[in-house]
Amino acid sequence: MDVRDAVVVVTGAGSGIGAALARRFAAEGAAAVVVSDRDGTAAHVVAEPIGATPDTTDVTDPAAVADLVARTESAHGRVDLFCSNAGIATGVGIEAGDEAGDEAGDEGGDKAWRLAYDVHVMAHVYAARAVLPGMLARGHGYLLNTVSAAGLLIAPGDAPYSATKHAAIGLAQWLSVEYGDRGIGVSVLCPQGVSTPLLMDPLAADHPSARAVAAAGAIITPEQVADAVVSGLAAETFLILPHPEVATYWSQLVADPDRWLAGVRRMVAATT
């Protein structure tokens, strides 16, 4: 897919990877870029310098996502590329239920799990549900879902993140099989360590999950991720891997899961 002259929506674009994507798409000559984030002020700060449209949307609300698509189609006639990019970290295991999940607004020990599932899986469902009818009617369109290397591998120290990112990969595979012959492209963006608040804040707090990510490979910039995305979209590859070594790790996991898992246990032990 060529981003030039495309109408692009990026969620979770108030900072980090989403902001870098929005800026890069604008620089590539996109016809319109919609910078959407739950934090409307952050969206405005990113959008204004690049001539993009700021938007405030909670991606866990299906009606809000549908309204985002409807607003974009009304203003620009179509959505060519929808980048479902919002993400959270929880930093908890199967016990969960601490402050990591307070935003979910429900009781009990499953708050973090429900919130992670809503943001990392259902947000992609809501986006596809809203944008696909228009894309299918035109016979072309593209879905870029930001996942993580954890969707192929694991995020030590963060069980909800690991599980929901794997689910996001499965959903994207299904979308590709279901709609790939109907003009719909699907890619998953699976970076490892990126210098965004999602990693750097827990790393500064010395969280085991963040330490494990930092130990696994280079921490790259959001702009480097955006470079990989533009190249991946041009080639229309399903897996976009800003860290090429992730492909090696994934192959090793598939070839010998027991050995790979033992190696991760050793790495985690060495960072704790």
N, C-alpha and C positions, 0 to 999 in steps of 0.2 A: 504494500500500500504506500502510495506517495502522499505525504501529509500536505504538500502544497495544494492550496485551494480547497482543503477539506474543512468541514465544520466539526470541531472537536469539543467534547465535554470531558473534563478531568475532575473527578471527585477527590476529596482529601487533598486539595491543591493549595491549601493555605500555607504549607511549609514542606520541607523535605523533598522526597521524590516527586510528589504531585506538582509542587511549585516549579521544580526543574523541568518537568515534562511540559507544563504550560508555557514556560519561557522558551523552551526549545521549539515547540510546535509553532509558536508565533514567529520565531526567527526563521523557521523553515518556510514561511509563507502561507500558513493556514488561513483560510478565508475568514474563520472566526474561531476563537477559543473561549470557552466558558470555564471560568475558574470557580469551582464549587467547593465549599467547605462548610462544616458545621459552624465554624467560627467566621461569621460574615465579615468582621473587621480584617482578619487575616486574608480572606479571599480578596477583599478590596485592595489591600496593600500589594498583593502579587499582581492583580489584574491591571491596575491603573498604569504602571509604567510600560506595559506591553500592549496597551490598547485592547485588552480582553474584557469580557463581561464578567463581573463578580456575581456570585450567587451563593445563597445560604441554603443548604440542604442537609438534613439528617438522613444518611443513607440507610439507616435501620427502619425508616418509615416508608412503606411502599407507596403511599399516596404522595409523599413529598418527592420521591424519585420520579414517579409518573408525572408530577407537575413540572419537575426540572426538564424532563424530555419534552413535554408539551410546550413549555415556554421557549425552549431552544428551537423547536420546529416552527413555532409561530414567528419567531424573530428572524430565523435564518433559512427556513424552508425544509431543513433536514438535519439529521445527525449522521455524519459519515463514520466517525470514530468515537466510541465511548470508552473512556479509560476509567474503570472501576478500581480506584486506587486506595481508598481509605483503609486504615489498619490500626490496630492497637496491640500493645503487649500487656500481659497480665503478670508474668513472673511468679506464677503459682503452679502447684502440682494438682493431684487429684483431690486434695482436701479443699482448695479454693476457699471462697467465702469471706475473704478479708476485704480490705479497702480497694483492692484491684477491681472489684466488680460493683462498687457502690453505684456507678452510673446506671446500671441496669434497672434499678428501681424495684427489684423483687426481693423477697425474703429468703433466708436459708443460705446453704453453702454452695449454691450453683450460680451465683450472680456472674462471676467472671466467665464461666462456661457459656452462659446464655448470651452475654454481651459479645464474646469472641465469635460465637456462631452467627449472631446477627450481623456483625460487621464483616466477617471474613467469608461467609457463605451466602446468607440471605441477601445481603446487599448486592451481590453479583446476580442473584436470581431476580431481584427487583429491577435491576438495570436492564437485564436481557429481556424481561417481560415487557418493560416499557418501550424499549428502543427497537426491538426486532420487528414489530409489525410494519413500521415505516421502512426499515431497511429491506425487508422481504418484498414489500410492494415495489421498491425501486430496483430490486435485484442485486443490490450490493450494500455492503456495510462491514464494519470491523469492530470487534470487541477485544479490548486489551484489559486483562485482569491482572492487577498486581497481586502476586501471591508471595513467594519467598522461597529461598533454597530450602527452608524448613518444610515446605510442601512436598519436596522430593526426599528430604533427609530427615532432620529432626532439629528442634530447638531445645537443647538441654535446659532444664530448669523452668520450662514454660509448657505445661501439658495442654492447656486450651489452645495456645498458639499452634503447637505442633499438630494437634488433631484437626483443627479447623482449616489449617492451610493444606493439609492432605485432602480434605473434603473439597476445597476450592479447586485443586488440580483435577479431581474426578469430575466435578461439574463442568469445568472447561473442556475436558475431553469429550464429555457427552454433547456439549454445545457444538463442538467441531464436527463430530460424527453426524449429528442431527441436521445441521444447517450448512455444513461445508460445501455441499454440492448445490446450494441454493444462493450462492454469491456472498456468503457470510464468512469472513475471516475471523479466526480466534487465535490469540496468543496469550501466553501466561508469562509474566515477568517474574523471574526468580533470582533476585540478588541475594548475596550473603551479607556481609557486613557493610553497612552504608552509614556515613556520618550524618545521621539525622537524629532528632531528639528521641526517636523510638529506640535507638541503640545507645547513643552517647549519654543520655541521662541515667539509665541503669548502669552503664559502665562507670560513670563517675560515682555512683552509689555502691560500686563494687558488687553488683549482683552476679551470682554464679552463671546465669544464662548469658549475660552480656560478656562476661569474661570468656566463656566457652566460644562465643561467636568471634571475639577478637583473636582468640588463639587459633582459630581454624583457617584464617587467611587474611588477606589485606582488607582494610577498611577503605572503601572508595567513596568518592563524592557523589551527590545526587546528579551532578552534571555528567559524570561518567556513565551513570545509569541511563540518563537521557540519550547519550550517544549510542549506547547499545540498543535502546528502544527504536530509535530512528532506523538503524541498520536492520534490526529484526523485523520491523514493519515492512521495510522495503523488500526484504526477502520473503516475507510472510511465513516466518518460521513459528511453529507452535511454541517451542521453548525459547525464551529470550534469556540468556545467561550472561549477565554483566561480569560475573566471575567464571571464566571458562573452566576452572578446576572443579566446579560443581558437577559438571558432566562426568568427570573422572570419579568423584566420590559416589555419584549415583550408580555408575557402572559397577563400582566395587561393592556397593550395597546389594545390588541385584545378583551379582555373581556369587557372593559369599556373605549372606546377612549375619551369620554368627560371628565371623571374624570382624566385620565392619562394626557391629554393635559393641563388641569387646574393645575395639580400638577407641570408640567414642567414650566408653566408660573410663578407659585409661586417661583420655584427654581431659575429661571432666574432673577426675580425681586429681590430676596434676594442677588444675586451676583453682582447687578449693583448699 
